[in-house]
Amino acid sequence: MSGESCLHQLQPHTGPIVSVSSVSCPKTDTCTYRGVTGNKYVQLNVGGNLYYSTLQVLTRQDTLLRSMFSGKKEVLTDKEGWILIDRCGKHFGLILSYLRDGFVTLPKSRQGIMELLAEAKYYLIQGLIDLCQKALQGNEEKALCVIPFITSPKEEERLIEGCVRPVVKLLYNRGNNKYSYTSNSDDNLLKNIELFEKLSLSYSGRVLFIKDVIGDEICCWSFYGQSRKLAEVCCTSIVYATEKKQTKVEFPEARIYEETLNALLYETLPVPDYSLLEATRRRTNCCSHSEEEEAVELRERVRRIHIKRYSTYDDRPLGH
């Protein structure tokens, strides 16, 4: 082979892996590289990953590798002449690329950059350390959705009045319950929470979603537009069964979707679009339809009417 430097990763070694840290292992020897020319190729076994590189590349910068291959430190070799380095070899190709070229394309994921940073610190490659740290500072992971928790009435008032977007609030406080729940209440509580989370993930950029854990109700939705309350959907009631009171929690999915759509009308317009408002208010007169069927019909009807409005946003229409 010729050239100043060349990087070639072989297939992972299929034979028995020799422990680098066990210096007493009979299959390893120690050697130094004093006086060897820079164009000589060396074989590197880094955690089972095999590489070729030149001494000129390995000693180009003031790093741990220069100490290893300039005679300052002894290195371990196996019986086939591979130099053993007891580190993960996943990113060693990037290490060699940086030593050879002075720059490297970093991994796309934050986790990959952090792994490369750990290797750069081990090999004492300051330039690569700085490159990784700079990338991590500019690549901080941001939450997809941040939901404030109400801790006082003043905080709720401040959030709603100071927000230019519509607001959807879910009051969820099981501590307010004084009686036992009906059979389906626990499931319906979870369904209300799951729907709140689904809506908040889909529309966090367009609607402010907040949770209230100090209110007087057990499960209640509130909808706000232009800093005023538009509607409220209370999901709890007291029922009598076998001469005792019980708390019943419902999941009015269609009504929640309806009021969320109504709140979205206050997103950009100074006044609501009354044609769409009327469409969302229309309810089916067929008593045989279930709540779920009604919710599906409502979402489909509003999507057809409002397709042009939704096409201006990156978010998907409700119901997808």
C-alpha positions in Angstrom: 0.0 0.0 0.0 1.1 3.6 -0.5 0.1 7.1 0.5 0.5 9.2 3.6 -2.4 7.6 5.4 -5.1 5.2 4.8 -8.0 3.9 6.9 -9.4 0.5 6.3 -11.8 -1.2 8.7 -11.9 -5.0 8.5 -14.7 -7.3 9.4 -14.9 -7.8 13.2 -12.5 -10.4 14.4 -14.1 -13.9 14.5 -11.5 -15.6 16.7 -11.3 -15.6 20.4 -11.0 -12.1 21.9 -7.9 -11.5 23.9 -8.2 -9.4 27.0 -6.1 -6.3 26.7 -6.1 -5.6 30.4 -4.7 -9.0 31.3 -1.0 -8.3 30.8 -0.1 -11.8 31.9 -2.1 -13.4 29.1 0.3 -15.8 27.3 -1.2 -14.8 23.9 0.0 -11.2 24.1 3.4 -9.5 24.0 4.5 -6.0 24.6 6.5 -3.9 22.2 7.5 -0.3 21.5 7.7 1.7 18.2 10.9 3.6 18.7 12.6 4.6 15.4 9.9 3.2 13.1 9.2 5.3 10.0 6.0 7.2 9.8 4.8 5.5 6.6 4.7 2.1 8.2 1.2 0.6 8.5 0.1 -0.8 11.8 -2.8 -3.2 12.6 -5.1 -2.1 15.3 -7.6 -4.2 17.2 -9.9 -1.8 19.1 -12.4 -3.8 21.1 -12.7 -6.4 18.4 -12.9 -4.0 15.5 -9.9 -4.2 13.2 -8.3 -1.1 11.6 -5.2 -0.2 9.5 -3.5 3.1 9.8 -0.1 4.7 9.5 2.2 5.8 12.3 2.3 9.2 10.7 -1.5 9.6 11.3 -1.4 8.1 14.8 1.4 10.4 15.9 0.3 13.6 14.1 -1.3 15.3 17.1 -0.3 15.4 20.8 -2.6 12.6 22.0 -2.5 9.3 23.9 -2.0 7.6 20.5 1.2 9.5 19.9 2.5 8.4 23.3 1.7 4.8 22.4 3.3 4.8 19.0 6.3 7.1 19.6 7.9 4.7 22.1 6.8 6.5 25.3 4.4 3.8 26.2 4.4 0.0 25.6 1.6 -1.5 23.6 0.1 -5.0 23.7 0.1 -7.2 20.6 -1.5 -10.6 19.9 0.3 -13.5 18.2 -0.7 -12.2 14.8 0.7 -8.8 15.3 -2.5 -6.9 16.0 -2.0 -4.1 18.5 -4.7 -4.4 21.2 -6.5 -1.3 22.5 -9.0 -2.0 25.2 -11.7 0.4 24.2 -15.0 0.3 22.2 -14.2 0.4 18.5 -17.5 1.8 17.4 -16.2 5.3 16.8 -12.5 4.6 16.3 -12.9 5.2 12.6 -14.0 8.7 13.3 -11.0 9.1 15.6 -8.6 8.2 12.8 -10.5 10.4 10.3 -10.1 13.4 12.6 -6.4 12.7 13.1 -5.9 12.3 9.4 -7.9 15.3 8.1 -8.3 17.6 11.1 -12.1 17.5 10.8 -14.9 14.9 10.8 -18.6 14.6 10.3 -20.1 14.0 13.7 -22.8 11.4 14.4 -26.4 12.7 13.8 -27.7 11.6 17.2 -26.9 13.3 20.5 -26.1 9.9 22.0 -23.6 9.2 19.2 -21.9 12.6 19.8 -21.7 11.8 23.5 -20.1 8.4 22.8 -17.6 10.0 20.5 -16.8 12.7 23.1 -16.0 10.0 25.7 -13.5 8.4 23.3 -12.0 11.7 22.4 -11.4 12.4 26.1 -9.8 9.0 26.5 -7.4 9.5 23.6 -6.8 13.1 24.8 -7.7 14.6 21.4 -8.5 18.2 22.5 -9.7 19.5 19.1 -12.2 16.7 18.7 -13.3 17.2 22.3 -14.1 20.9 21.6 -15.9 20.0 18.4 -18.2 17.5 20.2 -18.9 19.8 23.1 -19.8 22.7 20.7 -22.2 20.4 18.8 -23.8 19.2 22.1 -24.4 22.8 23.2 -26.1 23.6 20.0 -28.1 20.4 19.8 -29.9 20.4 23.2 -32.9 18.2 23.0 -36.2 20.1 23.4 -39.4 18.7 24.8 -42.1 18.2 22.2 -44.7 19.5 24.5 -44.5 21.4 27.8 -47.7 21.3 29.9 -47.9 23.7 32.9 -49.4 22.5 36.1 -51.6 24.9 37.9 -50.6 25.4 41.6 -52.7 28.4 42.5 -55.7 30.4 41.1 -53.5 33.4 40.4 -51.2 31.3 38.3 -54.1 30.0 36.3 -55.4 33.5 35.7 -51.9 34.7 34.7 -51.4 31.9 32.2 -54.8 32.3 30.5 -54.8 36.1 30.3 -51.2 36.2 29.1 -51.6 33.6 26.3 -52.6 34.7 22.8 -53.4 31.1 21.8 -56.5 29.2 22.7 -56.3 27.3 26.0 -57.5 23.8 27.0 -57.4 23.0 30.6 -58.0 19.5 32.2 -58.8 19.5 35.9 -57.9 16.1 37.3 -58.0 15.7 41.1 -59.0 12.3 42.5 -58.6 13.7 46.0 -61.9 15.5 45.7 -63.8 12.2 45.5 -65.8 11.3 48.6 -67.5 8.1 47.4 -66.6 4.9 45.7 -66.4 4.9 41.9 -68.7 3.1 39.5 -67.4 0.2 37.6 -66.3 2.1 34.5 -65.1 5.3 36.1 -61.4 4.3 36.5 -61.2 3.4 32.8 -62.9 6.7 31.8 -60.5 8.7 33.9 -57.6 7.2 32.0 -59.4 7.8 28.7 -59.8 11.5 29.5 -56.1 11.8 30.4 -55.0 9.9 27.3 -57.1 12.2 25.1 -55.6 15.2 26.8 -52.1 13.9 26.1 -52.9 13.1 22.5 -54.3 16.5 21.8 -51.4 18.3 23.5 -48.9 16.4 21.5 -50.6 17.2 18.2 -51.4 20.8 18.9 -48.9 22.1 21.4 -47.7 24.8 19.0 -51.2 26.1 18.4 -53.0 25.6 21.8 -51.8 26.0 25.3 -52.7 22.9 27.3 -52.6 23.2 31.1 -53.3 20.7 33.9 -55.1 21.7 37.1 -54.5 19.5 40.1 -56.0 21.8 42.8 -59.5 22.5 41.6 -62.7 21.4 43.2 -63.8 18.9 40.5 -62.6 15.3 39.9 -62.4 15.5 36.1 -63.4 18.6 34.1 -62.4 20.2 30.8 -62.3 24.0 30.3 -61.8 25.8 27.0 -60.7 29.4 26.5 -60.3 31.8 23.6 -59.0 35.3 23.7 -58.6 35.1 27.5 -62.2 34.3 28.1 -63.9 31.0 29.0 -65.8 29.5 26.1 -67.1 26.2 27.4 -66.8 23.6 30.2 -67.2 19.9 30.0 -67.6 18.2 33.4 -67.1 14.5 33.3 -68.3 13.5 36.8 -71.6 13.1 38.5 -73.1 11.5 41.7 -75.3 8.5 41.2 -77.3 6.3 43.6 -76.8 2.6 43.6 -77.9 0.1 46.3 -78.8 2.9 48.7 -75.4 4.6 48.6 -73.8 7.3 46.6 -71.2 6.6 44.0 -69.1 8.9 41.8 -69.5 8.3 38.1 -66.9 9.5 35.6 -67.8 9.7 31.9 -65.7 10.1 28.7 -67.7 12.5 26.4 -65.2 12.2 23.6 -67.4 13.8 20.9 -68.1 16.9 23.1 -64.4 17.3 24.0 -63.4 17.2 20.3 -66.2 19.7 19.5 -65.2 22.2 22.1 -61.5 21.9 21.1 -62.4 22.7 17.5 -64.5 25.6 18.7 -61.5 26.9 20.7 -59.3 26.6 17.6 -61.5 29.2 15.9 -60.0 31.8 18.2 -56.5 30.9 17.1 -55.9 33.6 14.4 -59.2 35.3 13.8 -60.5 38.2 15.9 -63.9 36.6 15.9 -64.9 33.0 15.3 -65.9 31.6 11.9 -69.6 31.2 12.6 -70.2 28.9 9.7 -67.7 26.4 11.2 -69.0 27.1 14.7 -72.5 26.1 13.5 -71.1 22.9 11.9 -69.4 21.8 15.1 -72.6 22.5 17.1 -74.8 20.3 14.9 -75.5 17.1 16.7 -77.1 14.0 15.2 -80.7 13.3 16.1 -80.4 9.6 15.7 -80.6 8.1 19.2 -79.0 4.8 18.0 -75.6 6.4 17.4 -73.0 5.8 20.1 -70.8 8.5 21.5 -67.8 7.1 19.6 -69.7 7.1 16.3 -70.8 10.6 16.9 -67.2 11.7 17.6 -66.1 10.1 14.3 -68.8 11.8 12.3 -68.1 15.1 13.9 -64.4 14.9 13.1 -65.1 13.9 9.5 -67.6 16.7 9.0 -65.4 19.4 10.3 -62.4 18.1 8.4 -64.3 18.4 5.1 -65.5 21.9 5.9 -62.2 23.2 7.2 -59.7 21.5 4.9 -58.4 24.8 3.5 -57.8 26.3 6.9 -55.9 23.3 8.2 -53.7 23.1 5.0 -51.9 26.2 6.2 -50.5 24.4 9.2 -48.0 21.6 9.6 -50.2 19.8 12.2 -52.6 17.2 11.1 -56.4 17.8 11.5 -58.1 16.4 14.5 -59.1 12.8 14.2 -55.9 11.6 12.5 
